[in-house]
Amino acid sequence: MPQKRRIYDEEFKRDAVRLVTHNSYGVSETARRLGISAKLLGRWKREAETRPNGAFNGPAQVSLEPDELN
């Protein structure tokens, strides 16, 4: 049976990116504390930088597979 995917809402994504951009926390440390992958948080950060008003159009889905989260 396939694993369910976690879906993060826009508010969670914006808050996570804000921790990195406004509070000067590192991407890796922030991701670890939030329980998400650094690659995912890095992608959200890039999206917010390149498309400030259009970032996060639609939910991001993340597999619960441990190998994919690291």
N, C-alpha and C positions, 0 to 999 in steps of 0.2 A: 504494500500500500504506500503511495507517495506521501511525503511529508507535506503538511500544510505550510503555506508561505505566510510570513509575517508581512503585514501591510502597515506602513507608517503614514500618518496623516500630515498634511502640509504644516500644521503648527509644530509638530514634533521635529520635522526637518528644519524648519526655520530656527527653532530654538537650539537645535544641535549645531547648526552652522554659526549661529550667533555666539555660542560658547567659544568657538574657534576664532572667529573674526573680531569680536568685540572684547572678549575676555583674555585673549592671547593664550588660550590653552592649546596644546598640541593636538593634531588630528588623531594620532594614535591613542594618546591617553584619553581623550574625550570619547572616542569610539569604544574603547575598552570599558569605560565607566558606564556608557549607555547600553552596552551589550550589543553593539553593531560592529560591522567590519570597518576598518579604516578605509578600505577602498570605496565602500558605499558612502561614507561621510565625505571623503575626498570628492567623489562625484557630485554630491549635493552641493558642496562648497563651490566647485567649478560652475555648476548650473546657476547658482545664485550670483556669481561674479559676472558671468556672461549674459545672463538674462534675468536681471534683478526683479522685473515685474512679471515675467512669464515663467520663472523657475517653478518647479514642482507641479506642473500641470498633470495631474493624475498621480495615483499612488505608486510608490516604489514597492516592489515585492522582493523579499529576501528569503531564500531557502533556509530552512532550519538545520541543514546539513552542516556539521561542525567544520568540515574541510572548506566549505565555501565561505564561512564567516571569517576565516583567518586569512 
